[in-house]
Amino acid sequence: MWSVLEIVGFLVAILILLYYYSTSILEYWKERGVKGPKPIPFLGNFKDVYLGKISMNDCFVKAYREFKGEPMVGVFSGHIPHLVLRDPDLIKDVLIKDFSNFVERMVVPNEVEPLADELFSIEAKRWKPLRARISPVFTSGKLKEMFNLLVECGNQFEEYLKKLVEKDVYIECRDISAKFTIDVIGSCAFGIEANALAAEDSEFRKMGKAIVRTSVKSVIKDRLREYPFLFKIFGRFLLDSEVDDFFIRITKESIDYRIKHNFHRHDFIETLVNMRKEPGDISDKQLSDAFLAAQAFVFFTAGFETSSLTITHALYELAFNQSIQDTLRAEMKDVLKRNNGEITYDSISELKYLDAVFKETLRKYPVVLWLSRTAMTNYTFPGTKVTIPKGQHVVVPVDAIHNDPDIFPEPEVFDPNRFLDDNAKGRHPMFYIPFGDGPRNCIGARFAKIQTKVAMIKILSNFKVDACEKTPKYNRDPKSLMLLQPEHGIYLKMTKI
């Protein structure tokens, strides 16, 4: 039997060893000649992140701003090193030129979460054939085929808003935007009427809220993913089985129905049906119900949340910038008049000012705050002496770049003119990357642009948007891991024109 003194001595020895291990790890960036904020043992540079005071993105932004002039900055999440890139040419090397060395993201799928094997997170070996099979859904030809479905959802959205405005209530923009985008995704992806606009108890809307809800459980789950061994043990206790079960069930039912009845429709489920019938380079082992549901799940999540947030942020800015709103509405009225009052696929491209408003919204409020890549091999950055080992996490701080006053003067000012005419010429392409870039960029970027613009046309050609007494000062949710989300509802007043 050990005495109390021996036990205490053993624990002290363990703590000393852990301390020296932690402090030696924290020399990692110094040894590689990379500057960065001074870390502390065990917590690295993430003390305030772990305390819930700031977000992970805030930590990257702070490092980006403090080390102005450096091509890259080294930070630590606990004892895990992350390399934050500042130099646009190095960012281009990682995302495009040397993409083959950076195919994977920071977090890879795990065996605990049923829907983890989705296109966004999946590892390099399985990503390439899967991307090749899904990409055709988002070609301009396929989007044209889906466009009528999207406009039909837009018409229902317009009628819904008219009834809402007649009640003379302040409108929570994130809620109405999410209802619209969920109906669009339900129709264009699943071939199902999601009824998020018509029914308050819509199952799709319920799942949408559950997915984006930030809670203590979701924060712990996000942090725990950085430690795969621990996540394997404890992650299963943090899952939302209701969401997982819903998407596995709805995807399986949709696929089985179409195969049984030989039913065809130009949407995302059709692609999954074809994958099941003809796996091609995708192994039969992969094509489980959960794997196919995971692809539908990520399409739903990315498709509804990113666009609904962008619509919300655009309306928020336009409410405080009436001259921009008036200019935008005049352009919409003109284009609609020339197209007999109809929104057509081709007329969307005529709306140059709307495109500038859309881009400026994502400049000031990038939905994906930072991008991650993982080195597949040891890699030396061109023009530097910095070599990183295989497995090193690399961060592209999108939010910090988009709101850098040296790139976009007075970044807090909402100014669509930044993206008009020659104003964007000469700007490094890596200074504006709301959808990422390179082979692993956002696969649904074109779809997101179109559904967002249809919603904006339906709102602004029919209603004037103003701030009201319930309109809050914008605060970001510090608990959100990667997506920019407001900490509160966005209430505005709409008046029928």
RANORUR-V7396 format. One record per backbone hydrogen bond with DSSP energy under -1.0 kcal/mol. CO is the residue of the C=O (numbers start at 1). NH is the residue of the N-H. E is the energy in kcal/mol with one decimal. If there is no record, write none. Layout:
BEGIN
co->CO nh->NH e->E
co->CO nh->NH e->E
END
This chain:
BEGIN
co->3 nh->7 e->-2.1
co->4 nh->8 e->-2.6
co->5 nh->9 e->-2.4
co->6 nh->10 e->-2.4
co->7 nh->11 e->-2.6
co->8 nh->12 e->-2.5
co->9 nh->13 e->-2.3
co->10 nh->14 e->-2.2
co->11 nh->15 e->-2.4
co->12 nh->16 e->-2.5
co->13 nh->17 e->-2.4
co->14 nh->18 e->-2.6
co->15 nh->19 e->-2.4
co->16 nh->20 e->-2.6
co->17 nh->21 e->-2.5
co->18 nh->22 e->-2.8
co->19 nh->23 e->-2.8
co->20 nh->24 e->-2.1
co->21 nh->25 e->-2.1
co->22 nh->26 e->-1.5
co->24 nh->27 e->-1.3
co->25 nh->28 e->-2.0
co->27 nh->31 e->-2.6
co->29 nh->34 e->-2.6
co->30 nh->33 e->-1.3
co->35 nh->74 e->-2.4
co->40 nh->44 e->-2.7
co->41 nh->43 e->-1.6
co->43 nh->46 e->-2.1
co->43 nh->78 e->-1.5
co->44 nh->40 e->-1.8
co->46 nh->50 e->-2.8
co->47 nh->51 e->-1.6
co->48 nh->53 e->-2.2
co->48 nh->54 e->-1.3
co->49 nh->52 e->-1.3
co->55 nh->59 e->-1.4
co->56 nh->60 e->-1.6
co->57 nh->61 e->-2.9
co->58 nh->62 e->-2.5
co->59 nh->63 e->-1.9
co->60 nh->64 e->-2.4
co->61 nh->65 e->-2.4
co->62 nh->66 e->-2.3
co->63 nh->67 e->-1.6
co->67 nh->70 e->-2.0
co->71 nh->86 e->-2.8
co->71 nh->87 e->-2.2
co->73 nh->84 e->-3.2
co->75 nh->82 e->-3.0
co->76 nh->45 e->-2.7
co->77 nh->80 e->-2.3
co->80 nh->77 e->-3.1
co->82 nh->75 e->-2.6
co->83 nh->395 e->-3.4
co->84 nh->73 e->-2.7
co->87 nh->91 e->-2.0
co->88 nh->92 e->-2.2
co->89 nh->93 e->-2.0
co->90 nh->94 e->-2.1
co->91 nh->95 e->-2.8
co->92 nh->96 e->-2.5
co->92 nh->97 e->-1.7
co->93 nh->98 e->-3.4
co->96 nh->99 e->-1.6
co->98 nh->101 e->-2.1
co->99 nh->102 e->-2.4
co->101 nh->376 e->-3.2
co->104 nh->374 e->-2.5
co->113 nh->116 e->-1.7
co->116 nh->118 e->-2.1
co->118 nh->122 e->-2.5
co->123 nh->127 e->-1.9
co->124 nh->128 e->-1.5
co->126 nh->130 e->-1.3
co->127 nh->131 e->-3.1
co->128 nh->132 e->-2.1
co->129 nh->133 e->-1.4
co->130 nh->134 e->-1.9
co->131 nh->135 e->-2.6
co->134 nh->137 e->-2.0
co->135 nh->138 e->-2.3
co->136 nh->139 e->-1.3
co->139 nh->143 e->-2.4
co->140 nh->144 e->-2.0
co->141 nh->145 e->-1.6
co->142 nh->146 e->-1.7
co->143 nh->147 e->-1.1
co->146 nh->150 e->-1.7
co->147 nh->151 e->-2.6
co->148 nh->152 e->-2.2
co->149 nh->153 e->-1.8
co->150 nh->154 e->-1.9
co->151 nh->155 e->-2.5
co->152 nh->156 e->-1.9
co->153 nh->157 e->-2.2
co->154 nh->158 e->-2.2
co->155 nh->159 e->-2.0
co->156 nh->160 e->-2.3
co->157 nh->161 e->-2.4
co->158 nh->162 e->-2.1
co->159 nh->163 e->-1.8
co->160 nh->164 e->-1.9
co->161 nh->165 e->-3.1
co->162 nh->166 e->-1.8
co->165 nh->168 e->-1.9
co->171 nh->492 e->-2.4
co->172 nh->176 e->-1.9
co->173 nh->177 e->-2.3
co->174 nh->178 e->-2.0
co->175 nh->179 e->-2.0
co->176 nh->180 e->-1.9
co->177 nh->181 e->-2.6
co->178 nh->182 e->-2.4
co->179 nh->183 e->-1.9
co->180 nh->184 e->-2.2
co->181 nh->185 e->-2.7
co->182 nh->186 e->-2.9
co->183 nh->187 e->-2.1
co->184 nh->188 e->-3.4
co->185 nh->189 e->-2.5
co->185 nh->190 e->-1.2
co->186 nh->192 e->-2.8
co->189 nh->269 e->-2.0
co->192 nh->194 e->-1.0
co->195 nh->199 e->-2.6
co->199 nh->202 e->-1.5
co->202 nh->206 e->-2.3
co->203 nh->207 e->-2.3
co->204 nh->208 e->-2.4
co->205 nh->209 e->-2.3
co->206 nh->210 e->-1.8
co->207 nh->211 e->-2.2
co->208 nh->212 e->-1.7
co->209 nh->213 e->-1.1
co->215 nh->219 e->-2.4
co->216 nh->220 e->-2.4
co->217 nh->221 e->-2.3
co->218 nh->222 e->-2.3
co->219 nh->223 e->-2.3
co->220 nh->224 e->-2.7
co->221 nh->225 e->-1.3
co->223 nh->226 e->-1.4
co->224 nh->227 e->-2.1
co->227 nh->231 e->-2.6
co->228 nh->232 e->-2.3
co->229 nh->233 e->-1.0
co->230 nh->234 e->-3.1
co->231 nh->235 e->-2.4
co->234 nh->237 e->-1.6
co->235 nh->238 e->-2.1
co->240 nh->244 e->-1.9
co->241 nh->245 e->-3.0
co->242 nh->246 e->-1.9
co->243 nh->247 e->-2.2
co->244 nh->248 e->-2.2
co->245 nh->249 e->-2.4
co->246 nh->250 e->-2.9
co->247 nh->251 e->-1.9
co->248 nh->252 e->-2.0
co->249 nh->253 e->-2.7
co->250 nh->254 e->-1.8
co->251 nh->255 e->-2.5
co->252 nh->256 e->-2.9
co->253 nh->257 e->-2.2
co->254 nh->258 e->-1.8
co->255 nh->259 e->-2.3
co->256 nh->260 e->-2.5
co->257 nh->261 e->-2.5
co->258 nh->263 e->-1.7
co->265 nh->267 e->-2.1
co->268 nh->272 e->-1.5
co->269 nh->273 e->-2.5
co->270 nh->274 e->-2.3
co->271 nh->275 e->-2.0
co->272 nh->276 e->-2.0
co->273 nh->277 e->-2.3
co->274 nh->278 e->-3.1
co->279 nh->282 e->-2.2
co->283 nh->287 e->-1.0
co->286 nh->288 e->-2.4
co->288 nh->292 e->-2.2
co->289 nh->293 e->-2.4
co->290 nh->294 e->-2.0
co->291 nh->295 e->-1.2
co->292 nh->296 e->-1.7
co->293 nh->297 e->-2.8
co->294 nh->298 e->-2.2
co->295 nh->299 e->-1.8
co->296 nh->300 e->-2.5
co->297 nh->301 e->-2.9
co->298 nh->302 e->-2.6
co->299 nh->303 e->-2.2
co->300 nh->304 e->-2.4
co->301 nh->305 e->-2.0
co->302 nh->306 e->-1.0
co->304 nh->308 e->-1.9
co->305 nh->309 e->-2.2
co->306 nh->310 e->-1.8
co->307 nh->311 e->-2.5
co->308 nh->312 e->-2.1
co->309 nh->313 e->-2.8
co->310 nh->314 e->-2.3
co->311 nh->315 e->-2.4
co->312 nh->316 e->-2.2
co->313 nh->317 e->-2.1
co->314 nh->318 e->-2.5
co->315 nh->319 e->-2.0
co->321 nh->325 e->-2.0
co->322 nh->326 e->-2.7
co->323 nh->327 e->-2.1
co->324 nh->328 e->-2.4
co->325 nh->329 e->-2.5
co->326 nh->330 e->-2.2
co->327 nh->331 e->-1.8
co->328 nh->332 e->-2.2
co->329 nh->333 e->-2.7
co->330 nh->334 e->-2.1
co->331 nh->335 e->-2.4
co->332 nh->336 e->-2.8
co->333 nh->337 e->-2.2
co->334 nh->338 e->-1.8
co->336 nh->341 e->-3.8
co->337 nh->340 e->-1.3
co->339 nh->342 e->-2.1
co->344 nh->348 e->-1.2
co->347 nh->350 e->-1.0
co->348 nh->351 e->-1.1
co->350 nh->352 e->-1.8
co->351 nh->355 e->-1.8
co->352 nh->356 e->-1.9
co->353 nh->357 e->-2.5
co->354 nh->358 e->-2.7
co->355 nh->359 e->-2.5
co->356 nh->360 e->-2.5
co->357 nh->361 e->-2.2
co->358 nh->362 e->-1.9
co->359 nh->363 e->-1.4
co->360 nh->364 e->-2.5
co->361 nh->365 e->-2.8
co->367 nh->484 e->-2.5
co->369 nh->399 e->-2.6
co->371 nh->396 e->-2.5
co->373 nh->394 e->-3.3
co->375 nh->391 e->-2.9
co->379 nh->388 e->-3.0
co->381 nh->384 e->-1.8
co->386 nh->381 e->-2.1
co->388 nh->379 e->-2.7
co->389 nh->392 e->-1.8
co->392 nh->375 e->-2.3
co->393 nh->83 e->-2.0
co->394 nh->373 e->-2.4
co->395 nh->85 e->-2.6
co->396 nh->371 e->-2.5
co->396 nh->398 e->-1.8
co->397 nh->401 e->-2.2
co->398 nh->402 e->-2.8
co->399 nh->403 e->-1.4
co->401 nh->404 e->-1.6
co->404 nh->407 e->-1.6
co->404 nh->408 e->-3.1
co->410 nh->413 e->-2.1
co->415 nh->418 e->-1.8
co->416 nh->419 e->-2.3
co->417 nh->420 e->-1.5
co->420 nh->423 e->-2.3
co->424 nh->427 e->-1.6
co->428 nh->431 e->-2.5
co->429 nh->432 e->-1.0
co->433 nh->436 e->-1.6
co->435 nh->442 e->-2.7
co->438 nh->441 e->-1.6
co->442 nh->445 e->-1.2
co->444 nh->448 e->-2.7
co->445 nh->449 e->-2.3
co->446 nh->450 e->-2.1
co->447 nh->451 e->-2.5
co->448 nh->452 e->-2.1
co->449 nh->453 e->-2.3
co->450 nh->454 e->-2.4
co->451 nh->455 e->-1.8
co->452 nh->456 e->-2.2
co->453 nh->457 e->-2.4
co->454 nh->458 e->-2.3
co->455 nh->459 e->-2.1
co->456 nh->460 e->-2.7
co->457 nh->461 e->-2.0
co->459 nh->463 e->-2.3
co->462 nh->497 e->-2.8
co->464 nh->495 e->-2.3
co->466 nh->493 e->-2.9
co->468 nh->471 e->-1.6
co->475 nh->487 e->-2.9
co->477 nh->480 e->-1.1
co->482 nh->369 e->-2.8
co->485 nh->477 e->-3.0
co->490 nh->173 e->-2.9
co->492 nh->171 e->-3.1
co->493 nh->466 e->-2.8
co->495 nh->464 e->-2.9
END
